[in-house]
Amino acid sequence: MLTDKDMAMDALESKKAFISELTKAAMECSNPSLKNTIIQMRNRCEQSQQEIAQIVQSKGWYMPSVPADHSDIRRVQSFFNQPMQQMPSHHMGSQWQQQQPYGSPTRFQ
């Protein structure tokens, strides 16, 4: 028999998975109206996920990670505010030999 905790944690994990799938769908969507609808669905799902997270936290069933300190936050913000040319390119660049069709194996030097 499922407990309240089991059901709440399952709901929380389901919301997280659905948010991830909605984000992927929005990124791939070429129809602006449909993309907007998917984003609105994701936003409502995120609100619902936050409500569930607050409930399970208040009952002691879920412990989120420790909040980042201000120096970590500033470091991450600084990294993501850099122009693309200044970002590290160890995953891209000279290693890529040619444009590969979708599903083709990737070739590196």
N, CA, C and O of each residue as an XYZ file, in Angstrom:
436
protein
N       0.839     -1.176      0.000
C       0.000      0.000      0.000
C       0.887      1.243      0.000
O       1.846      1.345      0.766
N       0.543      2.181     -0.875
C       1.316      3.412     -0.968
C       0.977      4.347      0.184
O      -0.182      4.503      0.570
N       2.007      4.952      0.709
C       1.815      5.935      1.780
C       1.637      7.321      1.160
O       1.870      7.519     -0.032
N       1.221      8.270      1.991
C       1.130      9.660      1.526
C       2.484     10.143      1.021
O       2.563     10.849      0.016
N       3.545      9.760      1.720
C       4.891     10.154      1.314
C       5.226      9.582     -0.060
O       5.754     10.295     -0.913
N       4.925      8.304     -0.283
C       5.200      7.675     -1.582
C       4.489      8.416     -2.714
O       5.077      8.710     -3.755
N       3.212      8.708     -2.483
C       2.422      9.384     -3.523
C       2.926     10.801     -3.777
O       2.998     11.237     -4.926
N       3.271     11.516     -2.720
C       3.753     12.887     -2.872
C       5.107     12.912     -3.593
O       5.332     13.743     -4.472
N       5.994     12.005     -3.216
C       7.308     11.961     -3.861
C       7.184     11.541     -5.323
O       7.911     12.047     -6.178
N       6.268     10.619     -5.613
C       6.024     10.221     -6.995
C       5.487     11.399     -7.806
O       5.895     11.614     -8.947
N       4.574     12.155     -7.210
C       4.032     13.333     -7.890
C       5.133     14.356     -8.159
O       5.172     14.958     -9.232
N       6.016     14.552     -7.200
C       7.116     15.497     -7.355
C       8.040     15.070     -8.503
O       8.388     15.882     -9.360
N       8.429     13.804     -8.512
C       9.314     13.305     -9.567
C       8.632     13.331    -10.934
O       9.275     13.613    -11.946
N       7.343     13.039    -10.964
C       6.593     13.082    -12.228
C       6.550     14.502    -12.778
O       6.714     14.715    -13.980
N       6.331     15.467    -11.899
C       6.312     16.867    -12.333
C       7.669     17.260    -12.903
O       7.737     17.914    -13.944
N       8.742     16.872    -12.235
C      10.081     17.203    -12.720
C      10.315     16.615    -14.115
O      10.847     17.292    -14.995
N       9.921     15.372    -14.312
C      10.105     14.726    -15.615
C       9.265     15.416    -16.684
O       9.734     15.637    -17.801
N       8.028     15.756    -16.343
C       7.145     16.408    -17.303
C       7.673     17.793    -17.676
O       7.597     18.189    -18.839
N       8.206     18.532    -16.700
C       8.795     19.847    -16.968
C       9.951     19.706    -17.953
O      10.086     20.508    -18.878
N      10.773     18.700    -17.756
C      11.898     18.457    -18.654
C      11.419     18.158    -20.075
O      11.972     18.683    -21.042
N      10.407     17.327    -20.197
C       9.879     16.979    -21.523
C       9.210     18.178    -22.192
O       9.347     18.364    -23.402
N       8.497     18.983    -21.428
C       7.887     20.189    -21.997
C       8.946     21.165    -22.471
O       8.768     21.815    -23.501
N      10.046     21.280    -21.738
C      11.146     22.159    -22.145
C      11.733     21.687    -23.466
O      11.976     22.492    -24.365
N      11.961     20.381    -23.587
C      12.476     19.825    -24.847
C      11.504     20.083    -25.988
O      11.920     20.465    -27.082
N      10.207     19.876    -25.743
C       9.203     20.087    -26.785
C       9.188     21.547    -27.233
O       9.090     21.826    -28.428
N       9.284     22.469    -26.295
C       9.289     23.896    -26.645
C      10.513     24.246    -27.483
O      10.412     25.029    -28.428
N      11.661     23.678    -27.148
C      12.885     23.972    -27.902
C      12.798     23.466    -29.339
O      13.371     24.069    -30.246
N      12.090     22.372    -29.545
C      11.993     21.775    -30.873
C      10.822     22.305    -31.700
O      10.741     22.030    -32.897
N       9.929     23.051    -31.088
C       8.702     23.481    -31.747
C       8.971     24.609    -32.740
O       9.623     25.595    -32.395
N       8.482     24.473    -33.951
C       8.683     25.509    -34.964
C       7.466     26.431    -35.096
O       7.561     27.487    -35.722
N       6.344     26.051    -34.522
C       5.145     26.870    -34.578
C       5.122     27.797    -33.355
O       5.005     27.321    -32.225
N       5.233     29.105    -33.569
C       5.316     30.035    -32.429
C       4.118     29.949    -31.479
O       4.291     30.041    -30.263
N       2.942     29.780    -32.003
C       1.755     29.704    -31.153
C       1.778     28.447    -30.286
O       1.492     28.502    -29.090
N       2.121     27.324    -30.897
C       2.213     26.067    -30.152
C       3.349     26.137    -29.130
O       3.205     25.670    -28.000
N       4.474     26.721    -29.532
C       5.610     26.861    -28.619
C       5.197     27.665    -27.390
O       5.533     27.302    -26.263
N       4.468     28.758    -27.609
C       3.994     29.581    -26.506
C       3.082     28.786    -25.577
O       3.184     28.899    -24.356
N       2.201     27.992    -26.152
C       1.296     27.158    -25.358
C       2.077     26.157    -24.515
O       1.765     25.951    -23.342
N       3.088     25.538    -25.106
C       3.914     24.567    -24.381
C       4.661     25.259    -23.240
O       4.763     24.705    -22.145
N       5.177     26.446    -23.482
C       5.895     27.193    -22.447
C       4.947     27.552    -21.306
O       5.319     27.463    -20.136
N       3.730     27.955    -21.642
C       2.744     28.260    -20.597
C       2.418     27.003    -19.783
O       2.291     27.066    -18.560
N       2.284     25.866    -20.465
C       2.042     24.601    -19.755
C       3.204     24.295    -18.812
O       2.994     23.892    -17.668
N       4.428     24.489    -19.301
C       5.606     24.225    -18.472
C       5.630     25.138    -17.252
O       5.935     24.699    -16.143
N       5.306     26.413    -17.465
C       5.302     27.363    -16.351
C       4.278     26.962    -15.289
O       4.569     27.034    -14.095
N       3.082     26.542    -15.710
C       2.071     26.093    -14.752
C       2.533     24.823    -14.039
O       2.296     24.655    -12.843
N       3.184     23.947    -14.767
C       3.700     22.708    -14.186
C       4.789     23.021    -13.157
O       4.852     22.372    -12.112
N       5.647     24.008    -13.440
C       6.679     24.412    -12.488
C       6.063     24.966    -11.213
O       6.550     24.685    -10.118
N       4.994     25.750    -11.344
C       4.312     26.278    -10.157
C       3.756     25.129     -9.320
O       3.878     25.127     -8.095
N       3.152     24.165     -9.982
C       2.598     23.002     -9.292
C       3.702     22.194     -8.614
O       3.531     21.725     -7.489
N       4.826     22.035     -9.296
C       5.960     21.301     -8.731
C       6.475     22.009     -7.482
O       6.816     21.356     -6.496
N       6.533     23.332     -7.516
C       7.000     24.091     -6.354
C       6.053     23.927     -5.174
O       6.494     23.833     -4.028
N       4.758     23.891     -5.450
C       3.778     23.693     -4.378
C       3.947     22.311     -3.739
O       3.913     22.174     -2.516
N       4.128     21.295     -4.578
C       4.331     19.934     -4.058
C       5.633     19.879     -3.261
O       5.684     19.264     -2.196
N       6.682     20.519     -3.774
C       7.969     20.530     -3.075
C       7.839     21.182     -1.699
O       8.432     20.705     -0.732
N       7.079     22.253     -1.605
C       6.880     22.908     -0.311
C       6.152     21.988      0.667
O       6.471     21.954      1.856
N       5.177     21.247      0.157
C       4.427     20.320      1.021
C       5.340     19.227      1.552
O       5.366     18.970      2.755
N       6.101     18.573      0.651
C       6.947     17.465      1.106
C       8.092     17.958      1.988
O       8.539     17.236      2.879
N       8.569     19.179      1.750
C       9.592     19.748      2.629
C       9.025     20.021      4.016
O       9.678     19.758      5.026
N       7.796     20.554      4.059
C       7.189     20.879      5.354
C       6.927     19.626      6.190
O       6.891     19.692      7.418
N       6.745     18.482      5.520
C       6.510     17.223      6.225
C       7.816     16.484      6.533
O       7.803     15.438      7.183
N       8.948     17.035      6.060
C      10.237     16.412      6.320
C      10.537     15.229      5.406
O      11.419     14.424      5.704
N       9.814     15.119      4.303
C      10.003     14.003      3.374
C      11.019     14.302      2.283
O      11.454     13.393      1.577
N      11.396     15.546      2.141
C      12.284     15.964      1.048
C      13.184     17.069      1.560
O      12.718     18.007      2.206
N      14.458     16.963      1.276
C      15.427     17.971      1.691
C      16.131     18.474      0.434
O      16.905     17.738     -0.177
N      15.868     19.723      0.043
C      16.559     20.255     -1.136
C      18.034     20.470     -0.835
O      18.456     20.428      0.321
N      18.809     20.700     -1.878
C      20.229     20.955     -1.683
C      20.426     22.261     -0.926
O      19.540     23.115     -0.887
N      21.577     22.396     -0.341
C      21.929     23.598      0.408
C      22.019     24.759     -0.578
O      22.590     24.603     -1.658
N      21.463     25.923     -0.226
C      21.558     27.077     -1.136
C      23.016     27.453     -1.407
O      23.875     27.341     -0.532
N      23.272     27.898     -2.628
C      24.621     28.329     -2.999
C      24.950     29.636     -2.289
O      24.069     30.458     -2.036
N      26.242     29.818     -1.967
C      26.623     31.086     -1.359
C      26.785     32.141     -2.454
O      26.817     31.815     -3.641
N      26.887     33.400     -2.045
C      26.903     34.509     -2.994
C      28.079     34.449     -3.956
O      27.936     34.838     -5.116
N      29.234     33.974     -3.512
C      30.391     33.924     -4.412
C      30.164     32.886     -5.517
O      30.554     33.113     -6.663
N      29.538     31.754     -5.186
C      29.226     30.756     -6.214
C      28.219     31.307     -7.216
O      28.352     31.091     -8.421
N      27.231     32.004     -6.725
C      26.214     32.585     -7.604
C      26.846     33.599     -8.551
O      26.568     33.587     -9.750
N      27.692     34.470     -8.021
C      28.363     35.467     -8.868
C      29.264     34.810     -9.905
O      29.319     35.263    -11.048
N      29.973     33.745     -9.522
C      30.858     33.048    -10.460
C      30.064     32.443    -11.617
O      30.477     32.542    -12.773
N      28.942     31.826    -11.316
C      28.106     31.220    -12.362
C      27.490     32.310    -13.236
O      27.461     32.177    -14.460
N      26.999     33.385    -12.619
C      26.439     34.489    -13.392
C      27.483     35.084    -14.324
O      27.187     35.390    -15.479
N      28.678     35.243    -13.836
C      29.756     35.796    -14.645
C      30.058     34.890    -15.830
O      30.242     35.365    -16.950
N      30.107     33.600    -15.583
C      30.377     32.644    -16.654
C      29.327     32.755    -17.750
O      29.672     32.811    -18.930
N      28.048     32.788    -17.377
C      26.985     32.793    -18.365
C      26.755     34.166    -18.991
O      26.035     34.275    -19.983
N      27.345     35.200    -18.434
C      27.241     36.534    -19.025
C      28.365     36.827    -20.006
O      28.363     37.880    -20.645
N      29.327     35.916    -20.140
C      30.427     36.094    -21.082
C      29.902     35.992    -22.506
O      28.981     35.219    -22.768
N      30.475     36.760    -23.432
C      30.132     36.544    -24.842
C      30.540     35.128    -25.252
O      31.483     34.570    -24.693
N      29.856     34.563    -26.198
C      30.123     33.187    -26.630
C      31.572     32.979    -27.061
O      32.115     31.892    -26.864
N      32.213     33.993    -27.642
C      33.587     33.835    -28.110
C      34.551     33.588    -26.962
O      35.597     32.971    -27.167
N      34.229     34.050    -25.761
C      35.135     33.911    -24.637
C      34.908     32.621    -23.852
O      35.711     32.278    -22.984
N      33.827     31.904    -24.146
C      33.535     30.681    -23.403
C      34.516     29.586    -23.791
O      34.995     29.554    -24.924
N      34.816     28.695    -22.865
C      35.725     27.593    -23.176
C      35.186     26.772    -24.335
O      33.981     26.548    -24.443
N      36.079     26.331    -25.192
C      35.639     25.583    -26.375
C      36.211     24.173    -26.395
O      36.461     23.624    -27.468
N      36.422     23.581    -25.227
C      37.015     22.253    -25.195
C      36.074     21.180    -25.727
O      36.521     20.064    -25.995
N      34.788     21.478    -25.888
C      33.853     20.494    -26.426
C      33.582     20.712    -27.911
O      32.976     19.860    -28.559
N      34.020     21.834    -28.449
C      33.714     22.166    -29.836
C      34.981     22.664    -30.509
O      36.079     22.532    -29.969
N      34.821     23.227    -31.670
C      35.934     23.878    -32.333
C      36.698     22.966    -33.252
O      36.102     22.277    -34.081
N      38.025     22.946    -33.120
C      38.885     22.259    -34.083
C      38.675     20.746    -34.091
O      39.061     20.078    -35.050
N      38.071     20.198    -33.040
C      37.863     18.749    -33.019
C      36.812     18.311    -34.039
O      36.878     17.189    -34.539
N      35.865     19.155    -34.351
C      34.757     18.794    -35.237
C      35.224     18.874    -36.671
O      35.653     19.939    -37.116
N      35.156     17.781    -37.408
C      35.673     17.762    -38.757
C      34.667     18.245    -39.786
O      35.013     19.027    -40.672
N      33.431     17.792    -39.680
C      32.440     18.170    -40.674
C      31.051     18.066    -40.079
O      30.851     17.386    -39.072
N      30.090     18.736    -40.696
C      28.704     18.685    -40.241
C      28.152     17.285    -40.486
O      28.211     16.771    -41.603
N      27.622     16.681    -39.445
C      27.088     15.333    -39.543
C      25.563     15.378    -39.615
O      24.937     16.161    -38.901
N      24.963     14.556    -40.462
C      23.501     14.488    -40.474
C      23.017     13.897    -39.151
O      23.737     13.158    -38.479
N      21.784     14.242    -38.798
C      21.190     13.772    -37.555
C      21.296     12.251    -37.486
O      20.968     11.556    -38.448
N      21.754     11.741    -36.351
C      21.841     10.299    -36.132
C      23.144      9.678    -36.611
O      23.390      8.501    -36.348
N      23.995     10.446    -37.316
C      25.266      9.904    -37.779
C      26.269      9.923    -36.640
O      26.178     10.756    -35.739
N      27.223      9.009    -36.681
C      28.243      9.017    -35.633
C      29.075     10.291    -35.715
O      29.328     10.809    -36.803
N      29.488     10.779    -34.584
C      30.311     11.972    -34.500
C      31.769     11.592    -34.726
O      32.242     10.595    -34.180
N      32.487     12.380    -35.529
C      33.890     12.107    -35.801
C      34.725     13.240    -35.236
O      34.475     14.412    -35.520
N      35.724     12.881    -34.430
C      36.634     13.849    -33.837
C      38.042     13.528    -34.287
O      38.358     12.395    -34.650
N      38.887     14.557    -34.256
C      40.300     14.348    -34.625
C      41.031     13.642    -33.548
O      42.226     13.381    -33.681
